[in-house]
Amino acid sequence: MTRLGDLERAVMDVLWDAVPASSGGVTVREVADALDGRELAYTTVMTVLDRLAGKGMVQREREGRAWRYRPAATREAHIAQLMLEALDLGGSRDAALVRFARSVTGTEADVLRAALGAEAGATAEDGPAGRVENPRPGRPALDEATDR
């Protein structure tokens, strides 16, 4: 997954904040208006959205002469992917995970425990046949990573 520049991140924030999953998306003009404090040209916003579409970060659909844009994934899915990629940067994934676990707050640790418990329960109930195909080729599936 490609890291986003400042302007790309600002545009994605507009999309994530403005576009419900059921929505058809927003136009370049609507994104430009939402970024009003930045004083960007319409063509600049259009170029950024086009590049984000090329990177697979946004989906677009033609509406008349204009395009409607919406995020290809949720903000949370994007952040989770960035975290997984950071773990792949080298060194020990286990050591990085332990260091991360020690840095979270008590509330965040509770959220992680609950998520891991739910994942372990789902894996135990589903059995090996119920596992979802690995969405991360070349890396352990998420349920396999929690089984270690």
Secondary structure by P-SEA (a helix, b strand, c coil): cccccaaaaaaaaaaaaccccccccccaaaaaaaaccccccaaaaaaaaaaaaaaccbbbbbcccbbbbbbcccaaaaaaaaaaaaaaccccaaaaaaaaaaaccaaaaaaaaaaaaaaaaaaaaacccccccccccccccaaaaaac
